[in-house]
């Protein structure tokens, strides 16, 4: 039987896992966005694809590089929190 405290603890851990997994991708998107915006402001180039393509490439590279970390985080969360709740252990 799942009580309220256990539910909120599991929810808190799930949110923390999601934040930890998304931080590298969001940080790189922010940094690349600021760099491209600064470049556009300095050169007066207002091309829309210039803002989109570098961010997309950077996000894909970081996502590919951190896939192992993301997978391990999810496996740890499932094995440590959800599977014992489902099996009752």
N, C-alpha and C positions, 0 to 999 in steps of 0.2 A: 504494500500500500504506500502510495506516494503522498507525503504530507506537504504542507505549504512551504516549509523551509527547504526541503529537498528540491522542490520544483524551482524555487527562486535561485537556489545555488546552482542547479543545472543550467538554468537560463542565463545566469551571470557568467558561468564558464563558457557557454556557447557564444555569447556576445564578445567576451574577451578573446576567444579563439578567432572569431571573425575579424575583429579589429587587428589582431596580430598578423593575420594572413593578408589583410588588405593594405596594411601600412606601407610596405615597400613599393607597391604599385602606385598608390596615391601620392607618396612622397616624390617619386620620380616624375609623375604627371605634373605635380606642382612645380618642381624645379625646372623641368623642360618648358612648361607654360610661361613661367616668369622669364626664362632666358629668351624664348622666342618673342615674347612681348617686348622685352627690352631691346632686342635686335630690331624689331619692327619700329619701335619708337625712335631709335637712333638713325635708322636708314629711311624712314618714311615709306617703307614698303608695306602696303596693306593687302597682301594676297591672302585669301582665306585658306588655301591649301597649305600655306606656310605654317599656319597655326595647328592644322590637323595632322598632317603627315608625320612631322617629327615626334609629336606626342604619341601617336599610334605606334610608331616604330619603337620608341623608348619603352612604352608599356608592354609591348609584345616581348621585347628582349628581357625585361625584368621579370615578366610573368614566366617566361621559359626558364630563366635562371633560378627562380625561387619555387618552381613546381615541386621539387623534392621537399623543401621546408613546408610548403602548404599541405602536401600529402601526409607528411609525418605529423603535422599538427592535427589534422583531421583524424588520423588513425589513433593518435594518443587520446584525443577527446572521446572518440567512440569507444575505444577499449577501456578507458579509465572511468567514464561516466555513464554513457548510454547503455552499453551492453550489460553491465552489472544491474542496471535498473530494469532492463527488459527481462533478464533471466532471473531476477529476484535474488541475486547474490551479493 
